[in-house]
Amino acid sequence: MNLAPYIDHTLLKPDATPEQIARLCAEAAAHHFASVCVPPCYVRQAAEALQESGVAVCTVIGFPLGYSLAKVKFFEGHLALNDGATELDMVLNIGALKAGRHAEVEDEIGQLAELCRMRGALLKVIIETALLTEDEMVTACRLCVEAGANFVKTSTGFASRGASVADIELMRASLPTHIRLKASGGIRTREAALALVAAGADRLGASDGVALLAQPATVPAAYDSNNDSHATS
Ligand SMILES: O=C[C@H](O)COP(=O)(O)O
């Protein structure tokens, strides 16, 4: 399977530099990835670098903790779209979700969903599965549907863990088919990527995108007669 069309090639580290963003964009164009996912301050640079490339520009909103004010998230999204982003990955207000303030969560998502709809962009909602119970994950998915999100995304990559197959399976079972899924955070091997896609992921957020493409299929361990132990290739 060609994983390239699934990959949001990502660089969201706090010390990311313009030179690293330029390399990320060059890699994404060369490998025909779905998008680059960059910090808001680099959207304009990425949009200029990827003009006519077919690679989308994605950025993050209220990232990585999700507790910015809803108005701040909306304005952050407005500015990012003006700079050339066509996909927004917002972090929902995790504490409000856990507190049962569902109308508040749905409203902040809905505002950005409407903004994206008007601007022809896509909204992904990061629910941070590492911090949620299964019931909270199901509720978060329901709120994303009611608010009009296009994708539900597992993780920021900044919590205790990233995406799991179990997360994707539960989210897929909790969502109508028109809502797509993005698995992200800690995807380090081709096998892990393939398992997440098989479970229902439509996109993979990964900072190791090139490595995922390059990895050979798993080669069975070969017996090494020299030291009478199984060598791994
Ligand atoms: O999608 C966004 C994630 O931050 C990527 O996580 P990663 O750096 O563990 O691949």
The ligand as an SDF file (V2000), in Angstrom:
LIG
                    3D

 10  9  0  0  0  0  0  0  0  0999 V2000
   -0.2300   15.1380   14.2060 O   0  0  0  0  0  0  0  0  0  0  0  0
    0.4950   15.6290   14.9860 C   0  0  0  0  0  0  0  0  0  0  0  0
    1.4680   14.9560   15.8500 C   0  0  0  0  0  0  0  0  0  0  0  0
    2.0990   15.9060   16.6380 O   0  0  0  0  0  0  0  0  0  0  0  0
    2.5660   14.1220   15.1870 C   0  0  0  0  0  0  0  0  0  0  0  0
    3.1230   13.3540   16.2420 O   0  0  0  0  0  0  0  0  0  0  0  0
    4.5770   12.6770   16.1460 P   0  0  0  0  0  0  0  0  0  0  0  0
    5.5950   13.7990   16.2080 O   0  0  0  0  0  0  0  0  0  0  0  0
    4.6510   11.7500   17.3790 O   0  0  0  0  0  0  0  0  0  0  0  0
    4.6650   11.9100   14.8220 O   0  0  0  0  0  0  0  0  0  0  0  0
  1  2  2  0
  2  3  1  0
  3  4  1  0
  3  5  1  0
  5  6  1  0
  6  7  1  0
  7  8  2  0
  7  9  1  0
  7 10  1  0
M  END
$$$$
